[in-house]
């Protein structure tokens, strides 16, 4: 597996040489956009909106517009704000796993040791991993990638460490913004709901779940390639009775 970042994990005054790896992959099939008439690929060009000129990478820079004024910045100027952070993932402290809000959890990454040429890489990594396991704590880390600063949760996982990127509190919208209609249910109805839940309770096996939509898309592509007719079925919701009747059906079903 190819690493996507290498640097140091700072554990107090101890620097742990590490590499990070993407823990997830894309399963989806990518389609091209083409011209209907001749199947020519649609291409996007970077064009200046003022003079219509197509721009090369060296002609483009970052800017922020304030009151109609264009303030330009170089990559060097932006990187200078955090000159060491791009190579150091700083452990802010340790806490219990249940202190992390579920809505904050985001992308997963793996952390492993860096090249053996960096002295003590394996020993310092193992020290941190075992100390976290025995203390039953997770680490809160902060790091900078490109021009963005991230926070994450680090937890022992298998032979390495699992890093879960965390959303900032201000990134997560309040549940209070969600519209939920006011209603009421009887205790009897809730009891039947619990019975239905008990009947549907099972041992979750993560590996048993596979992404099936991509398989169906590939089968569709194969049909088109073979010149077979593709039938588009109309979608319709199943007919339902009252909530009470549906619960009874769920409870009584085998």
C-alpha positions as CSV (number, residue, x, y, z in Angstrom):
1,X,0.0,0.0,0.0
2,X,1.4,3.4,-1.0
3,X,1.6,6.0,1.8
4,X,0.1,9.4,1.3
5,X,2.1,11.3,3.9
6,X,5.2,10.8,6.0
7,X,6.4,12.8,9.0
8,X,6.5,12.7,12.8
9,X,3.9,12.1,15.4
10,X,4.8,14.2,18.4
11,X,4.2,12.4,21.7
12,X,5.3,15.0,24.2
13,X,9.0,15.5,23.5
14,X,9.2,12.2,21.6
15,X,9.0,12.3,17.8
16,X,7.6,9.1,16.3
17,X,8.4,8.7,12.6
18,X,5.2,7.6,10.9
19,X,3.6,7.1,7.5
20,X,-0.1,7.5,6.8
21,X,-2.2,5.5,4.4
22,X,-5.7,5.9,3.0
23,X,-7.9,3.4,4.8
24,X,-10.7,3.5,2.3
25,X,-11.0,3.2,-1.5
26,X,-13.5,4.2,-4.1
27,X,-15.8,1.4,-5.4
28,X,-17.8,3.4,-7.9
29,X,-17.6,3.3,-11.7
30,X,-16.5,6.6,-13.2
31,X,-18.3,7.7,-16.4
32,X,-17.0,10.2,-18.9
33,X,-19.1,13.1,-20.2
34,X,-19.3,13.0,-24.0
35,X,-20.9,14.8,-26.9
36,X,-24.2,12.9,-27.8
37,X,-23.7,13.3,-31.5
38,X,-20.1,11.9,-32.0
39,X,-19.1,10.6,-28.5
40,X,-16.3,13.1,-28.3
41,X,-15.0,13.6,-24.7
42,X,-16.0,16.8,-23.0
43,X,-13.0,18.7,-21.8
44,X,-12.8,21.5,-19.3
45,X,-10.3,24.3,-19.6
46,X,-9.2,26.9,-17.1
47,X,-10.1,30.2,-18.7
48,X,-9.8,33.8,-17.4
49,X,-13.3,35.3,-17.2
50,X,-12.0,38.7,-18.2
51,X,-10.1,38.1,-21.4
52,X,-11.2,34.5,-22.3
53,X,-7.5,33.4,-22.4
54,X,-6.8,29.7,-21.5
55,X,-4.3,29.7,-18.6
56,X,-1.3,27.5,-17.8
57,X,-0.6,26.3,-14.2
58,X,2.2,28.9,-13.9
59,X,-0.3,31.6,-14.7
60,X,-2.6,30.8,-11.8
61,X,-2.3,31.8,-8.1
62,X,-4.5,31.9,-5.0
63,X,-6.4,35.0,-4.1
64,X,-9.0,36.4,-1.7
65,X,-11.5,39.1,-2.8
66,X,-12.1,41.9,-0.3
67,X,-14.4,44.8,-1.2
68,X,-13.7,44.1,-4.9
69,X,-9.9,44.1,-4.3
70,X,-8.0,41.0,-5.4
71,X,-5.4,40.0,-2.8
72,X,-3.0,37.4,-4.2
73,X,-0.9,35.0,-2.2
74,X,1.9,32.5,-3.1
75,X,2.0,28.9,-1.8
76,X,5.2,29.9,0.0
77,X,3.4,32.7,1.9
78,X,0.6,30.4,3.0
79,X,2.9,27.5,3.9
80,X,5.0,29.9,6.0
81,X,2.1,30.2,8.5
82,X,2.8,26.7,9.6
83,X,6.4,25.9,8.5
84,X,6.7,22.8,10.6
85,X,3.2,21.5,10.9
86,X,3.2,19.9,7.4
87,X,5.7,17.3,8.7
88,X,4.5,17.0,12.3
89,X,1.2,15.6,13.6
90,X,0.9,16.9,17.1
91,X,-0.8,14.9,19.9
92,X,-2.9,17.5,21.8
93,X,-3.8,15.0,24.6
94,X,-5.6,11.9,25.4
95,X,-9.3,11.1,26.3
96,X,-11.9,8.3,26.4
97,X,-13.4,7.1,23.2
98,X,-16.9,7.8,24.3
99,X,-16.0,11.5,24.7
100,X,-15.8,11.8,20.9
101,X,-19.2,12.9,19.3
102,X,-20.3,10.4,16.6
103,X,-21.2,13.3,14.3
104,X,-17.6,14.5,14.4
105,X,-16.2,11.3,12.9
106,X,-15.0,11.6,9.3
107,X,-12.4,10.0,6.9
108,X,-10.3,7.0,8.1
109,X,-6.5,6.6,7.7
110,X,-3.9,4.1,8.9
111,X,-0.7,5.1,10.5
112,X,2.4,2.8,10.4
113,X,6.1,3.2,11.0
114,X,8.3,5.2,8.8
115,X,11.5,3.9,7.1
116,X,13.9,1.9,9.4
117,X,16.7,4.4,8.6
118,X,15.1,6.8,11.1
119,X,16.4,5.6,14.4
120,X,14.0,4.2,17.0
121,X,11.0,4.3,14.6
122,X,9.6,0.9,15.6
123,X,10.3,1.2,19.3
124,X,8.7,4.7,19.8
125,X,5.7,3.6,17.7
126,X,5.2,0.4,19.7
127,X,5.6,2.4,23.0
128,X,2.8,4.8,22.1
129,X,0.5,2.0,20.8
130,X,0.9,-0.2,23.8
131,X,0.6,2.7,26.3
132,X,-2.7,3.8,24.6
133,X,-4.0,0.2,24.7
134,X,-3.3,-0.3,28.4
135,X,-4.6,3.1,29.4
136,X,-7.7,2.6,27.2
137,X,-7.3,6.1,25.8
138,X,-7.4,7.6,22.4
139,X,-5.3,10.5,21.2
140,X,-6.5,13.8,19.8
141,X,-4.1,15.0,17.1
142,X,-3.8,18.1,14.9
143,X,-1.9,18.5,11.6
144,X,-1.7,20.7,8.5
145,X,-2.0,19.4,5.0
146,X,-1.6,21.8,2.1
147,X,-3.4,25.0,3.3
148,X,-5.9,23.3,5.8
149,X,-5.5,22.4,9.4
150,X,-7.2,19.2,10.6
151,X,-7.9,17.5,13.9
152,X,-8.3,13.7,14.3
153,X,-8.7,10.9,16.7
154,X,-5.9,8.3,16.9
155,X,-6.7,4.8,18.3
156,X,-4.7,1.5,18.3
157,X,-5.9,-0.8,15.5
158,X,-4.5,-4.2,14.5
159,X,-0.7,-3.9,14.2
160,X,-0.9,-0.1,13.7
161,X,-2.9,3.0,14.5
162,X,-6.2,4.1,13.1
163,X,-6.6,7.8,12.5
164,X,-10.2,9.2,12.1
165,X,-10.3,12.7,10.9
166,X,-12.7,14.8,13.0
167,X,-14.9,17.6,11.8
168,X,-14.6,20.9,13.7
169,X,-17.5,21.8,16.0
170,X,-18.4,24.7,13.8
171,X,-18.5,22.4,10.7
172,X,-21.3,20.3,12.1
173,X,-24.8,21.7,11.9
174,X,-27.1,21.5,14.9
175,X,-29.8,18.8,15.0
176,X,-32.1,21.6,16.0
177,X,-32.1,22.8,12.4
178,X,-33.8,19.6,11.3
179,X,-37.6,19.7,10.9
180,X,-39.3,17.0,13.1
181,X,-43.0,17.0,13.2
182,X,-44.5,16.9,16.7
183,X,-46.5,13.8,17.4
184,X,-47.3,11.3,20.2
185,X,-47.4,7.5,20.5
186,X,-48.9,5.3,23.1
187,X,-46.9,3.0,25.4
188,X,-48.6,0.1,23.8
189,X,-47.4,1.1,20.3
190,X,-43.9,1.6,21.6
191,X,-43.9,-1.8,23.2
192,X,-44.8,-3.3,19.8
193,X,-42.0,-1.3,18.3
194,X,-39.6,-2.8,20.8
195,X,-40.9,-6.3,19.9
196,X,-40.3,-5.6,16.2
197,X,-36.7,-4.4,17.1
198,X,-36.1,-7.5,19.2
199,X,-37.2,-9.7,16.3
200,X,-34.9,-7.9,13.9
201,X,-31.9,-7.9,16.2
202,X,-28.9,-9.8,14.9
203,X,-25.1,-10.1,15.2
204,X,-23.7,-7.6,12.8
205,X,-20.9,-9.0,10.5
206,X,-19.3,-6.1,8.7
207,X,-17.6,-8.3,6.1
208,X,-21.0,-9.7,5.0
209,X,-22.0,-6.3,3.5
210,X,-20.8,-5.5,0.0
211,X,-21.5,-2.5,-2.3
212,X,-24.0,-3.9,-4.9
213,X,-24.8,-0.8,-7.0
214,X,-21.4,-0.8,-8.7
215,X,-21.8,-4.5,-9.6
216,X,-25.2,-3.6,-11.2
217,X,-23.6,-0.7,-13.1
218,X,-20.9,-3.0,-14.5
219,X,-23.6,-5.5,-15.6
220,X,-25.4,-2.6,-17.3
221,X,-22.2,-1.6,-19.1
222,X,-21.7,-5.2,-20.2
223,X,-25.3,-5.4,-21.6
224,X,-24.7,-2.2,-23.6
225,X,-21.4,-3.5,-24.9
226,X,-23.1,-6.8,-26.1
227,X,-25.9,-4.8,-27.7
228,X,-28.6,-6.2,-25.4
229,X,-31.8,-4.3,-24.7
230,X,-31.8,-2.5,-21.4
231,X,-35.2,-2.4,-19.6
232,X,-35.9,0.5,-17.2
233,X,-38.3,-0.6,-14.5
234,X,-40.6,2.0,-12.9
235,X,-40.0,2.5,-9.2
236,X,-43.0,2.4,-6.9
237,X,-43.3,2.4,-3.2
238,X,-44.9,-0.7,-1.6
239,X,-48.4,-0.3,-0.3
240,X,-48.6,0.1,3.5
241,X,-51.4,-0.1,6.0
242,X,-51.7,1.6,9.3
243,X,-48.6,1.7,11.6
244,X,-50.4,-0.7,14.0
245,X,-51.2,-3.2,11.2
246,X,-47.6,-3.0,9.9
247,X,-46.2,-3.6,13.4
248,X,-48.4,-6.6,13.9
249,X,-47.3,-8.0,10.5
250,X,-43.6,-7.5,11.4
251,X,-44.0,-9.2,14.9
252,X,-46.0,-12.2,13.5
253,X,-43.8,-12.8,10.4
254,X,-41.3,-15.7,10.5
